[in-house]
């Protein structure tokens, strides 16, 4: 691919653990947060850096184009903000009628959550399932067919 | 100094560990179980607050502590279902923790306790005690004499039980005497049908076979037996008619009651519930599912019970005639029962699936038909057809899968029936040859089990229909079991005449995992007019929805005349609120009915007075049928401004103490706006008014303007004060002014 593009801003972390963006005019934006535009369909494309007021201060077309040290900062910040556990296995569901408590293995460890209704399971293009729990946390199933038989059987009762 | 607040319960797993850490006499003020680590992996940790320090235990069981000191703050934020807590002092961040929002209430409590104690260190005063008994989780004042907050104790996490069909008893109970008489008739009718095969025995042994063996025909006996057959047929016909009629009436009534109760419950549920459901799905549940239950009760369940009765009676009769032959006859029965049992599970899940898929198909209809203008404007008919075709194909695939099992099932039962008959023939002939039984007995047996097995075949169908009905009942009870998230108080506080003061105390509201309103406090005096101003998405409409109690606040409390709105009966409360929305909704009916929607017993004079005040009287008179003109979905079209004035008249008629206008004039042109504005000026007089308006000029009469941004109040004051301050309001105003000038220039060219 093309060589890393020179970005016209720099980033640093302050004592409060916030990201500080210094733009081309030398203006410091304290507490910027990176936000992925398409967190599921294209996580590595289109990342915006938003100010605390909710305005976009910088736009990154492709994360790969950003110089490594900056990229590391952004990725680090993203990793503390993004939370969409990927379900790898369903261990148990309390009932097939909702609300139902699910015990699952995710890429972030074992968890249990409450599914309020079948409509909280949404199909996204590309066969991705997003499951919102009672508190609004999104659990993801990237590929239904990649789950084991037991999980598929349990899940099938809700689809 | 110790506080008069009950000690928070430590999570059981941490009890021993945490207590060992405490110094003698040290109490725990608040505890927060962390369920995520810093890298957002699921892991358990703990945060404890005591009067002198903050203790944290990370998932690897290492403890850290920070003595409380002036200048320490806990920063709290949440994003995508994850809460984040940061301990900072003036120079930087000392620590930070993460947790899922299931722990949010504990976190909020910990923060408020922390703030109270740090504040105390700063002032040197003992920590301020909370003004009144408030619920630890939602900050709502507790009803006097109660320890537990009724609002927090309601969260529903249990699944409804699977024995759903038996829950229909609640609806069957009022008809129990009809049901009992129906069953009595059914027993009689079934017994009567069992008489004819019994009579074939003497007919064969005492009439036909002796005649074949050369004896004269026993005419007297023959006539008696034939008369018996006819009598039995007549009896079974009349009893059967009576039982079917009575039970069909009852089942129809049960399902009608079910439908009405479900609708009654549904319409009381909060807007939150309707927001999360699709119209097509809800319509299917109340319409076709309840009908399916009715058919199940009046036909399938009835048949099944008749069958069981018949099998029981037949068994008794067969055994009384000849136990050995009876035993052989009944041998295949357990096998068939086992088959039915094994297929049951597969069919049930399959039918539930079919229901959901069917809902998908209707949902597409419910989506596209109201949006047909958009579909046509963007020429996406093909795409929508494709979407429908796909849903239908999915439907087909699911049906195909279940039909595979189902189609195998019925022929297998028939095959078993034939084999059963074969066994009886073989064993019967052998017994006849040994003179154990007569030919008549064998014929009677064959006649009995011929019926018997055909009933078994139809009985096996009960599996599928029961599952279908159970799935339908489950979907209906899903609605009935849903507790409104805007619950009626158990002991409602009476709300006499309302003055109209509104007090919002540190309210917060989250929609899904998005925090829409944050820590907002505002006092509104009776009769005051408040203008809510802010960008779209700043939480204005949400705030209004909270005041109307369409949703309940997640934190804090809203009081009307000093009474928490959650402790007042909902209907009592809403009677005092007049609502004028951006897009007025008119129901199908006459204009007069629409105006009187909130007060159906209003007199004609009242309706006309309200219409006059709303400046709607004249245009209504211009309609061909005046106040009797039909409006609504299929009725006469009214323009946006006219509809709006009808809805203003509607709000005027109930004479509310509090008036809420959500962008009441933004959907109409300037000329109509003036007309509406005059109507609104009438409406506002002497009422507490909260108006949202995009055009700031419409709020010129407001006593105070409240500027909102991202769920918080950023400025409060009247127009002149806010203009002088040159803050957020000033910026909004300048932007609109520029726009207006621009429009004027463009219009002038």
Interface residues (C-beta under 8 A of the other chain):
Chain A: X14 X15 X16 X17 X54 X79 X80 X81 X82 X83 X84 X85 X94 X95 X96 X97 X98 X99 X100 X101 X106 X108 X109 X110 X111 X114 X117 X118 X119 X120 X132 X133 X134 X135 X136 X137 X138 X156 X157 X159
Chain B: X36 X38 X39 X40 X41 X42 X43 X79 X80 X81 X82 X84 X86 X88 X91 X92 X93 X96 X98 X100 X101 X102 X104 X156 X157 X158 X159 X160 X162 X276 X277 X278 X281 X349 X352 X353 X356 X474 X478 X510 X512 X513 X514 X710
